[in-house]
Amino acid sequence: MDRSPIHVTVDFDRAGKQYGHLCVPYSYNLGGWANLLVPVAVVRNGAGPTVLVLAGNHGDEYPGQVAILRLMRELRPEQVRGRLVLIPALNLPAAKAATRLSPLDGKNMNRAFPGRADGSPTEMVAHYLTTVLFPLADAVIDIHTGGRSLDFYPCSTMHLVPDREQRRKMVEAALAWNSDFSFLYTDVAGTGLLPVEAERQGKLVVTTEMGGGEPVPAAVHLLTQGGLRNVLIHLGVLAGEKKTRANLGLRPTRWLQALSRDDYRFAPESGLYEALADLGAEVSAGQAVGLIHFLERPDREPVPVVAPSAGVLLASRGPSLVAQGDCVACIAHDVDPAALDVHP
């Protein structure tokens, strides 16, 4: 691939703690020689793995951004064994605008991989990760929520990658988040995902869906921050004692999956969405999980959104206003442990 035009103001090989930026060149009407400055921190100390920790892939997803900002300020080099690369707002223009897509180029960072060296700002950042940061890393953590569009029951997430050893490491890291659910998902809205490119390069990849929406409850911040630190301890890059759900007095993590397009429910018409079930609730086949009401046709009966099969309501529409085709629910199903296929 072509050499990245992005200039970086940190030295990834230097010991200690550094703050700096990924300097992404671009032009706009009032800046012919402008740079988008994406904050980055590097903490390095001695031998150990390299872990890349990311949030703000979508700008309207906040708990991961807060968790990484706290880590950037609070970590001391002596707490690290190896190297941590921390980027709290990967899609900085979107994070500042509270939008999913970048207002600079209208692109979705999580559909831009492997990126382009000569592309738009979003594509240049994706290319830099693909060609520089992923090759440096042993593990990649990409913290998501449902943003403003969907509210998830907070969970760690992963793809069921074909390589069994890579999969085993990813399962163990997902469990280290200590969430009630761990979720196997598929890609129903396009290609070019960040985790897929990192997985293709053989990296241990941990992702999440930490709730969603503008308000973030304190419990979600605590789970995001505590889970991130526990995963870093599990990976050996952060000093400390790893916590498990057992020693926290919690039931084992429940594995769920939504691998069929039918598990993702889309609004058949535009209107006002009324959720009929709480996140995490068990639902039965044929049960209405939501209703779409019609402001301009109050005489019309609302249209139900129905679970096609029994499962758990893992995600539900965020905004009450929905447009035809919006995802309004995700019905997930229990995973047979044998399907994980992580034992020799």
Secondary structure, 3 states (H helix, E strand, C coil): CCCCCCEECCCCCCCEEEEEEEEEEEEECCEEEEEEEEEEEEEEECCCCEEEEECCCCCCCCHHHHHHHHHHHHCCHHHECEEEEEECCCCHHHHHHCCCCCCCCCCCHHHCCCCCCCCCHHHHHHHHHHHHHHHHCCEEEECCCCCCCEEECCEEEECCCCCHHHHHHHHHHHHCCCCCEEEEECCCCCCCCHHHHHHHCCCEEEEEECCCCCCCCHHHHHHHHHHHHHHHHHHCCECCCCCCCCCCCCCCCEEEEECCHHHEEECCCCEEEEECCCCCCEECCCCEEEEEECCCCCCCCCEEEECCCCEEEEEEECCCEECCCCEEEEEEEECCHHHHCCCC
